[in-house]
């Protein structure tokens, strides 16, 4: 099915015969009808399909830049991990992933055509800032609520569902922020949240020393 929709791509094993990748040219057509071949590489992790593949600019067609969501090694930052549409149980998961890569590449061309002034699509910041932005969006943009609920998100406070919500609203937790907290924990994961908390605390300590 991949060959049918993306005939320029082919499966390969690395030199040691351990890692499978999908590599070749994506052919994008501009409005004028001129095809633009862009060589990409899709690497599959050892636990695929539990985790999604990783896409790279195989020939350095685009400049690496966080503004255009391409990391220094050419990896495409397609989305913040909690926003990934990857579904390991979907039989068409790889094809859908390649469709998303196509959208990403088309946005790269639009970004260049418009002078690189604004990324032409939805986006989050990178690293810890992106996760904080994601959590803040789920909290309706209320920074105070996110701050007051962060110990609960990390599992260091566990209010009963009928207790007052830690946000201070005086509403029962189950009718206030319980659902949003559970969504954040499910989509980001406790291990990742702990890592982000330590990284954020480290940044704060460094800033305080300066």
N, C-alpha and C positions, 0 to 999 in steps of 0.2 A: 504493500500500500504506500510506503514511503517513496519507493521508486516511481510509482505512478504519479504522485503529486510533486515530488522533488527529484526529477531524473538526474540532476547534476550531483547528487549526493551518493556516496558509496560507503559501505561499512569496511573498517580496517582494524586489524590487531596491531598493537605496538610491537616494537622489535623483540620484546621478550615474550610476546604472545599472551600477555596477561590482561591488558586493558583494551576494551573495545571502544572504538570511536566511529563517528559518522562524519565524513569530511567531503568537501566539494564546493561547487559554486551555487550560490543562490542567484537566481536571475530575476532582477527587479526591472519592471518597465516604467519609464518615466511617462508623463502625460503626452510627450511628443512621440512616444513609441520606441525610443531608443533603449535597448536593454542594457542594464548595468549588472555585470557579474561581480559578486562579492564572495570571496572564499571564506568559508566558515568551518569550524570544527566543533563537533558535539561530543563531549566525553561522558562516558557512563561510569558512575561510581560502583564500587564493589557490591553495594547492597541495592542496586537498581533492581526492580522499579520502586522499592520503598522510598528512595529519595530520587528527586528529579535529576536529569542530566545537567551538564554545565556547558554553555555555549561560548565560543571564542571567535574573535576576529583572527583567522588563521594566517592572513597575509598582511596584517597591519594596514588595511584599507582606510580606516578612520583613525584620527589622533586619539590617544588615550587621554581621558579627561573625566573627572567626576561630574562635570557639568553635562556631559553627554552619556554618562553612566557606563563608561568603559574603563575598567581597571588597568593598572600598569602592565599586567601580563596579557592584556587583550580580552579578558573575560567580560562578557556582557552582564551588567547588573540589570536583569530584566524586571525585577520587582523586589520589594522588601519581602523576606521569606514568609512572614505571616499572611501576606497577600497572594501567595503563589496559588495558581489554579490547578496545580498538579494533583492528579488523582491516580494513585497506584492501581486502583481497581478498574479504571477505564481502559477498555481494550484499544481505544484510539488515542491513548495518552501521548505517545510520541508524536503523532501527527498533529495533535493540538498544540504541543510544545513548539513544533516547527512553525506552525501558523503564528504563534506569539513572537517567535524570532523574526519572522517576516515583518510583522507590525513594527518591531523594534528597529529593524534595518530601514524600513520606510521612514520612520521618524528621524533617523540619522540623516537621511537625504533631505528631508524637510528642514531639519535644523541647519544644515549647510546652506540650503536655498534661501533661508530667511536671515542669513547673516549670523547665526549662532547667538541670537539675543535672548531666546526663551525656548525651553524644551517643549516640544509640541505634543504634550500628553501628560497624564497624571504622573506624579512622582512623590517620593519621600526623600528626605535627607539620607545620608549614608551613616553607617555605624550606629552608635548609641543614640545620636540625635534623631535618626530615622525611627527607631523603636519608640522613643519618647513622643515623637510626633504622632505615631500610630496610636499609642495608648491615649494620648490627649484627644485625638479625634473620636475615639470610642467613648471618652468621657464628656463628649459634647463641647470640648474646647475649654473646660474649666480646670485651670492649672491647680487651684486650691484643692479641688476634689481629688485630683490625681495624687497630689502630695499626701493628703490625709489618708488615702486608700492604699498607698504603696506598701505599707507594712502588711496589709491584708493580701495584696497581690503576691507578695513574697512569701506568704504563709507564716509570717511571724505574729500575726494576729488572726484569730479565727472567730469572728463574731457569729453568734447563733442567728439563724435566719429571722427570728422574731425580736432580736435585740435592735436598739437604735443603730442606724447606719453610721459608720465611722466618719462619714462626710460632715456630720453635724446637722443634718436636716431634721432630725427627730422622727423621721419615718422609720418603719421597720426595714431592716437591711434587705429582706427578701423583696420588698416593694420599691426599693431605691436603687442601690448600685450592685446588688448581688449578681444579677445577670451579666452586667458589663465586666465585672471582675472575673467571673467564670470564663467569659469569652476571651479576655486577655490571656488568662492562664492557659486555656486550651490552644489558642492560636500561636502564642509565643513559646510556651513551655517553661516550667519552673527552672530547669537547668540554665536555659538561656537568660531568663530573668535574673537569676543569681549572678551570672557572668556580667550582665549589663550593669547591675547594681554595683559590683566591685569596680568595674571600669569607670563608672560615673563617680564613685567615691574617690578613686585614684586621681581623676581629673580635678576634683574639687580640692584635694589635698595639695596637688601641684600648684594650682592657682593661688591657694592661700599662702604658699611659700614665696611666690613671686612679688 
